Amino acid sequence: MRKDLIAGNWKMHSTHLDAIQMVQKLSYRLDPADYERVDVVVCPPFTALRSAQTVIESDHLQIDLGAQHCFYEEKGAYTGEVSPQMLSKLSVSYVIAGHSERRQIFGESDDDVNKKVKAILSEDMIPIMCCGETDEEKEQGLTEERVGSQVRLGLQGLTADQVAGIVIAYEPIWAIGTGKTASADDAGDMCTFVRNTVAEQFGEAADSVRILYGGSVKAGNIAGLMAKRDIDGALVGGAALDPDSFASIVRYWL
């Protein structure tokens, strides 16, 4: 039985002072029963991770801490980068790998994503590996080809046991930050495609992989998305910056 997961990607928003308030406000809006049903993750920018960690630990919150990115080397002359080991020492539990903005703006390749996934796992953290097609690829009928390739290359060299514990986020690039959202049926079909792609390589391990949908997720569309068999949660962008909106998404069944 896969436990649902709702992760908030704050992107390049919020100072460390904002993070303290945002995590506290979110915790006020959630009940113990919510955490029994859903794993809740917040992914602040690097500068706010320590502040968020302090609030979570001092207040004994059941919110998990996530990071938006990491480099795949443990240490070295990589100015501006952060290693998985650095994140694990901050009690980070999840790390996003291969978000479309990292791929498109910063030129990350499928090979880079694969290295990151392996490095994240080496520090006993859980990768949230992203995949998704552009609007152009969608119009050309290349969605399954592109997404399938991203999934296969991102998981290359992993064992079935490793794969069983990871998270994959299907995020159609044309829906991120645009206000457009894939229909619940289309999103569900693509998440099923992702699971089948994993099964082709790793068999029954695919049944344990949690697959999220991301792309303009909000309180008004989360219930329809979550009704789909192969959607196990959401990677939330803009709506995660408002504790009220994010809490409503976490409590999608109410």
LOKOLLUM-16716 format. One record per residue (C-alpha): residue in one letter; x negated, y negated, z; residue number from 1. Coordinates in pm, 1 decimal. Example, Ala and Ser with C-alpha at 12.3 -4.5 7.8 and 13.67 -1.06 7.14 Angstrom:
<rs>
{'A' {-1230.0 450.0 780.0} 1} {'S' {-1367.0 106.0 714.0} 2} 
</rs>
This chain:
<rs>
{'M' {0.0 0.0 0.0} 1} {'R' {-163.8 -323.0 -113.9} 2} {'K' {-127.2 -616.8 122.6} 3} {'D' {-36.6 -942.1 -49.4} 4} {'L' {-297.9 -1217.1 -55.4} 5} {'I' {-244.7 -1590.5 -101.3} 6} {'A' {-566.1 -1788.9 -150.3} 7} {'G' {-589.2 -2167.0 -170.4} 8} {'N' {-864.8 -2306.6 -392.6} 9} {'W' {-919.2 -2667.6 -284.9} 10} {'K' {-1166.9 -2730.4 -568.4} 11} {'M' {-1355.2 -3061.3 -530.6} 12} {'H' {-1112.8 -3213.3 -282.6} 13} {'S' {-1124.8 -3291.9 89.4} 14} {'T' {-1404.5 -3393.3 322.6} 15} {'H' {-1501.1 -3184.9 623.8} 16} {'L' {-1276.6 -3407.6 836.3} 17} {'D' {-982.6 -3346.9 602.3} 18} {'A' {-1050.0 -2974.1 622.0} 19} {'I' {-1008.3 -2968.1 998.8} 20} {'Q' {-665.5 -3128.3 973.8} 21} {'M' {-555.0 -2920.8 677.2} 22} {'V' {-640.2 -2588.3 840.3} 23} {'Q' {-477.0 -2690.3 1166.6} 24} {'K' {-160.4 -2812.9 994.2} 25} {'L' {-139.1 -2492.2 791.9} 26} {'S' {-170.3 -2281.4 1106.2} 27} {'Y' {116.1 -2473.0 1270.1} 28} {'R' {344.3 -2377.3 983.6} 29} {'L' {272.3 -2003.9 987.0} 30} {'D' {390.6 -1737.7 1230.7} 31} {'P' {224.9 -1410.5 1339.1} 32} {'A' {471.6 -1222.7 1118.7} 33} {'D' {341.4 -1410.7 815.2} 34} {'Y' {-11.5 -1281.4 870.2} 35} {'E' {116.9 -925.8 909.1} 36} {'R' {265.0 -945.9 562.8} 37} {'V' {12.6 -1166.4 381.0} 38} {'D' {-361.8 -1226.2 399.4} 39} {'V' {-407.4 -1604.3 395.0} 40} {'V' {-731.1 -1752.1 259.5} 41} {'V' {-848.9 -2112.3 228.7} 42} {'C' {-1141.6 -2201.5 1.0} 43} {'P' {-1272.5 -2549.1 87.3} 44} {'P' {-1571.8 -2713.1 -82.4} 45} {'F' {-1914.5 -2618.5 53.2} 46} {'T' {-1943.5 -2930.6 270.3} 47} {'A' {-1625.4 -2838.7 458.3} 48} {'L' {-1690.7 -2468.8 517.2} 49} {'R' {-1857.3 -2510.3 855.2} 50} {'S' {-1581.4 -2737.7 985.5} 51} {'A' {-1311.0 -2499.2 865.7} 52} {'Q' {-1497.2 -2206.0 1018.8} 53} {'T' {-1518.5 -2383.4 1354.8} 54} {'V' {-1144.3 -2451.4 1362.0} 55} {'I' {-1055.6 -2096.8 1259.0} 56} {'E' {-1281.5 -1939.4 1518.7} 57} {'S' {-1218.3 -2178.3 1809.3} 58} {'D' {-840.0 -2162.5 1765.2} 59} {'H' {-846.2 -1786.8 1693.1} 60} {'L' {-655.9 -1835.6 1367.9} 61} {'Q' {-575.6 -1544.2 1140.2} 62} {'I' {-667.8 -1748.0 833.3} 63} {'D' {-962.9 -1614.0 632.4} 64} {'L' {-1233.7 -1840.9 499.8} 65} {'G' {-1328.5 -1832.7 133.9} 66} {'A' {-1587.9 -2006.3 -82.3} 67} {'Q' {-1533.1 -2132.0 -434.7} 68} {'H' {-1862.2 -2021.9 -584.7} 69} {'C' {-2208.8 -1884.0 -513.7} 70} {'F' {-2532.8 -1808.4 -693.6} 71} {'Y' {-2642.4 -1447.1 -726.5} 72} {'E' {-2993.7 -1476.8 -581.0} 73} {'E' {-3061.0 -1449.1 -208.4} 74} {'K' {-3297.8 -1747.2 -203.2} 75} {'G' {-3540.4 -1937.2 -423.5} 76} {'A' {-3601.2 -2253.7 -622.1} 77} {'Y' {-3240.3 -2303.8 -731.6} 78} {'T' {-3166.9 -2665.1 -648.6} 79} {'G' {-2804.3 -2729.4 -562.3} 80} {'E' {-2704.3 -2364.9 -537.1} 81} {'V' {-2576.3 -2164.5 -240.1} 82} {'S' {-2651.9 -1796.3 -184.6} 83} {'P' {-2411.6 -1523.0 -71.2} 84} {'Q' {-2622.3 -1476.2 241.3} 85} {'M' {-2571.9 -1841.0 336.8} 86} {'L' {-2197.4 -1797.8 300.3} 87} {'S' {-2179.8 -1474.6 497.8} 88} {'K' {-2351.1 -1647.6 791.6} 89} {'L' {-2061.0 -1895.3 793.6} 90} {'S' {-1813.9 -1607.0 836.5} 91} {'V' {-1691.8 -1642.0 479.3} 92} {'S' {-1480.5 -1339.6 384.9} 93} {'Y' {-1396.6 -1410.1 20.0} 94} {'V' {-1586.5 -1574.9 -264.9} 95} {'I' {-1436.2 -1679.6 -598.2} 96} {'A' {-1642.7 -1564.8 -895.1} 97} {'G' {-1595.0 -1668.9 -1256.3} 98} {'H' {-1324.6 -1930.7 -1217.6} 99} {'S' {-1242.9 -2075.3 -1559.2} 100} {'E' {-1374.4 -2416.0 -1456.1} 101} {'R' {-1708.8 -2257.5 -1373.3} 102} {'R' {-1708.1 -2074.6 -1705.9} 103} {'Q' {-1598.8 -2370.4 -1917.9} 104} {'I' {-1768.5 -2666.2 -1748.7} 105} {'F' {-2083.7 -2501.0 -1616.3} 106} {'G' {-2132.2 -2236.8 -1881.8} 107} {'E' {-2111.9 -1925.0 -1665.7} 108} {'S' {-2116.0 -1605.8 -1869.8} 109} {'D' {-1960.5 -1266.5 -1806.0} 110} {'D' {-2308.6 -1145.8 -1711.4} 111} {'D' {-2338.4 -1425.7 -1453.8} 112} {'V' {-2003.3 -1326.9 -1307.9} 113} {'N' {-2108.0 -962.6 -1287.7} 114} {'K' {-2425.3 -1056.6 -1100.3} 115} {'K' {-2225.0 -1272.3 -861.0} 116} {'V' {-1972.6 -997.1 -791.1} 117} {'K' {-2255.9 -759.6 -702.2} 118} {'A' {-2429.1 -1020.5 -485.3} 119} {'I' {-2105.5 -1101.4 -299.4} 120} {'L' {-2044.8 -733.4 -229.6} 121} {'S' {-2403.3 -693.2 -105.7} 122} {'E' {-2320.9 -935.2 177.5} 123} {'D' {-2000.1 -749.5 269.4} 124} {'M' {-1775.9 -1024.3 134.6} 125} {'I' {-1488.3 -975.5 -108.1} 126} {'P' {-1512.6 -1120.8 -458.7} 127} {'I' {-1209.6 -1284.2 -615.2} 128} {'M' {-1308.2 -1229.5 -976.8} 129} {'C' {-1122.7 -1451.6 -1221.5} 130} {'C' {-1024.8 -1380.2 -1578.8} 131} {'G' {-804.1 -1556.8 -1829.8} 132} {'E' {-762.3 -1677.2 -2186.7} 133} {'T' {-766.4 -2023.9 -2338.8} 134} {'D' {-471.2 -2175.8 -2520.4} 135} {'E' {-650.5 -2118.8 -2851.0} 136} {'E' {-713.1 -1751.4 -2771.9} 137} {'K' {-349.8 -1713.4 -2672.3} 138} {'E' {-227.7 -1866.7 -2999.1} 139} {'Q' {-456.8 -1634.5 -3197.2} 140} {'G' {-322.3 -1325.5 -3020.7} 141} {'L' {-654.2 -1258.3 -2848.0} 142} {'T' {-530.4 -1261.5 -2487.1} 143} {'E' {-575.0 -890.3 -2415.0} 144} {'E' {-905.9 -873.9 -2600.2} 145} {'R' {-1051.1 -1165.7 -2403.0} 146} {'V' {-913.5 -1069.6 -2063.0} 147} {'G' {-1002.5 -702.4 -2107.7} 148} {'S' {-1359.2 -795.1 -2196.3} 149} {'Q' {-1392.8 -1022.1 -1892.6} 150} {'V' {-1266.6 -749.3 -1660.9} 151} {'R' {-1484.8 -474.4 -1804.9} 152} {'L' {-1802.8 -682.4 -1810.0} 153} {'G' {-1736.4 -834.7 -1469.1} 154} {'L' {-1709.3 -491.2 -1308.6} 155} {'Q' {-1995.1 -330.0 -1499.8} 156} {'G' {-2225.8 -121.7 -1282.7} 157} {'L' {-1996.4 -107.0 -980.1} 158} {'T' {-1881.4 210.8 -810.4} 159} {'A' {-1516.3 307.4 -781.3} 160} {'D' {-1532.5 250.3 -404.6} 161} {'Q' {-1663.2 -102.6 -457.0} 162} {'V' {-1398.5 -180.8 -715.4} 163} {'A' {-1118.5 -56.7 -490.8} 164} {'G' {-1189.9 -335.5 -242.7} 165} {'I' {-1219.5 -632.4 -474.7} 166} {'V' {-962.0 -890.1 -584.6} 167} {'I' {-903.0 -991.4 -946.3} 168} {'A' {-724.2 -1315.4 -1032.4} 169} {'Y' {-559.4 -1346.2 -1371.5} 170} {'E' {-553.2 -1716.5 -1452.0} 171} {'P' {-450.1 -1819.4 -1802.1} 172} {'I' {-671.4 -2121.6 -1862.5} 173} {'W' {-393.7 -2307.0 -2042.4} 174} {'A' {-188.9 -2299.7 -1719.9} 175} {'I' {-452.5 -2427.6 -1476.7} 176} {'G' {-377.5 -2780.4 -1361.5} 177} {'T' {-143.5 -2840.7 -1655.7} 178} {'G' {189.5 -2784.0 -1487.8} 179} {'K' {250.2 -2497.2 -1732.1} 180} {'T' {302.5 -2153.6 -1584.6} 181} {'A' {322.3 -1818.3 -1753.4} 182} {'S' {669.3 -1673.5 -1716.8} 183} {'A' {702.0 -1418.4 -1438.9} 184} {'D' {747.0 -1146.4 -1701.8} 185} {'D' {437.4 -1248.6 -1898.0} 186} {'A' {228.7 -1285.8 -1582.8} 187} {'G' {346.4 -948.4 -1459.6} 188} {'D' {267.8 -782.5 -1792.0} 189} {'M' {-84.0 -927.3 -1795.0} 190} {'C' {-151.9 -820.7 -1437.2} 191} {'T' {-38.8 -470.5 -1533.2} 192} {'F' {-277.8 -489.1 -1828.5} 193} {'V' {-560.7 -588.6 -1593.1} 194} {'R' {-483.9 -294.7 -1363.8} 195} {'N' {-474.1 -54.4 -1657.7} 196} {'T' {-807.1 -190.5 -1779.6} 197} {'V' {-960.1 -122.6 -1438.0} 198} {'A' {-806.6 226.2 -1437.9} 199} {'E' {-972.9 307.0 -1769.9} 200} {'Q' {-1311.3 261.0 -1604.5} 201} {'F' {-1249.3 353.4 -1242.9} 202} {'G' {-942.0 573.2 -1227.4} 203} {'E' {-740.9 571.9 -905.5} 204} {'A' {-948.4 286.4 -762.1} 205} {'A' {-730.6 56.5 -973.5} 206} {'D' {-434.0 134.3 -747.9} 207} {'S' {-612.1 -37.4 -458.2} 208} {'V' {-730.7 -348.8 -643.1} 209} {'R' {-532.3 -657.0 -549.1} 210} {'I' {-443.2 -863.5 -855.7} 211} {'L' {-347.1 -1228.1 -814.9} 212} {'Y' {-183.7 -1469.2 -1054.5} 213} {'G' {-315.6 -1824.7 -1076.7} 214} {'G' {-208.4 -2123.6 -1282.4} 215} {'S' {18.6 -2400.5 -1153.1} 216} {'V' {159.0 -2178.6 -878.1} 217} {'K' {402.4 -2360.3 -652.1} 218} {'A' {683.1 -2292.2 -405.1} 219} {'G' {940.1 -2299.8 -685.4} 220} {'N' {791.7 -2016.0 -890.9} 221} {'I' {608.5 -1794.3 -641.5} 222} {'A' {903.6 -1566.4 -557.6} 223} {'G' {958.2 -1470.1 -920.9} 224} {'L' {589.6 -1396.3 -966.9} 225} {'M' {566.3 -1189.1 -651.1} 226} {'A' {860.5 -974.8 -759.1} 227} {'K' {641.3 -817.7 -1025.6} 228} {'R' {496.2 -477.1 -938.2} 229} {'D' {134.2 -553.1 -1023.5} 230} {'I' {113.9 -906.6 -882.5} 231} {'D' {-21.9 -886.5 -528.9} 232} {'G' {-54.5 -1257.3 -454.6} 233} {'A' {-168.2 -1588.3 -594.1} 234} {'L' {-474.1 -1806.2 -634.0} 235} {'V' {-328.0 -2149.7 -570.5} 236} {'G' {-483.0 -2478.8 -680.7} 237} {'G' {-315.1 -2815.5 -634.0} 238} {'A' {-34.8 -2690.6 -409.5} 239} {'A' {-294.9 -2557.5 -164.0} 240} {'L' {-396.0 -2913.1 -74.3} 241} {'D' {-60.1 -2975.2 96.4} 242} {'P' {-14.7 -2754.7 405.4} 243} {'D' {364.6 -2767.6 371.7} 244} {'S' {358.8 -2653.4 8.9} 245} {'F' {96.4 -2390.8 72.6} 246} {'A' {284.4 -2251.7 372.6} 247} {'S' {598.1 -2226.7 157.9} 248} {'I' {402.3 -2024.7 -97.1} 249} {'V' {265.8 -1794.7 174.8} 250} {'R' {623.9 -1743.5 297.4} 251} {'Y' {756.8 -1678.7 -51.6} 252} {'W' {1014.4 -1422.0 55.2} 253} {'L' {1213.6 -1661.4 277.1} 254} 
</rs>
